Amino acid sequence: MSTTQQRQSPHAFTVDLEAWFHAHNLNIAPHKWDQLPLRLDQPVQQLLSLLDKYHTQATFFVLGYIAKRHPTLVTTIHQAGHEIACHGMKHQRVDELSESQFRDDVACAKNTLESLIGEPVIGYRAPAYTIGSQTHWALDVLYELGLRYDSSIYPVRSPHGHYGIPGAPLSPTMLESGLYEFPLPVWQLRNHRLPAATGGYLRLWPMIITRQTFSQYEKANRPVVVNVHPWELDPDQPRQQVPFMRRLSHYTNLSKTVTRLDQLLANHHFSSLRDLYQQYGKEGRSFAVGAPSFAYWQRVGEGCAVP
Ligand SMILES: [Zn+2]
């Protein structure tokens, strides 16, 4: 690793710990979940081996459903030194919940995880990244529930409108409540932003887009938050008949995920989001003056000069 890379703040490696049948693209009704195999042991073991190979600690955003159905998997991840964070209880999109339903869902998941691992859970990621312009109230609820950082916001306009705040900052930001936001990464071309380097986009886009995204973020000394789902390491998962675009998004390049993650881990330094949160807090790397509120983010809009 070069000296330049060693001076860089680490990037964040995150996993959304859920089963293949939780993916919204597959649209599998919750009443069927208990009858379906989780298929998590093998891909999680692959992820743990990969992280161990590069001495990297990651953040696992765990769905409460998984903690209840397969608690030993969660304790195994925790005992391997990784951060356990919260992904809600039942993988419901935030934009489909009322404020009180959201509060109950997150509180239940957080309590479930904390009882299991015996330590506080401080991080949250919304199912399908669905904290956006219409659901920013959720961030205040998270802080009230004791969460200290969130990593749900895509600073883009999403094609279907479920997620994204187009003008949101690309760098980690402390909100007025005190909650830190670690946004998902984008590839920038002039004033345009495309989601990149994480989730399905790590599989869908050619690796040159991922490499350019890392290069853009490293030049600005901001972390790329990589995210992956265990089912993205499982090319043999049961195939569902879903519309073409959903099929494309869910099944493309599943067999390439491990190699791509290995390349990223070999070439960049990663840590958990808890470590980044502690580091940013210590260095006071927040927007202490003129803290961007959601009103600000919405005012600057798409194509703004990003912080
Ligand atoms: Zn999820």
Boltz pocket constraint, residues with backbone or C-beta under 6 A from the ligand:
constraints:
  - pocket:
      binder: B
      contacts: [[A, 16], [A, 18], [A, 22], [A, 87], [A, 91], [A, 126], [A, 127], [A, 128]]
      max_distance: 6.0
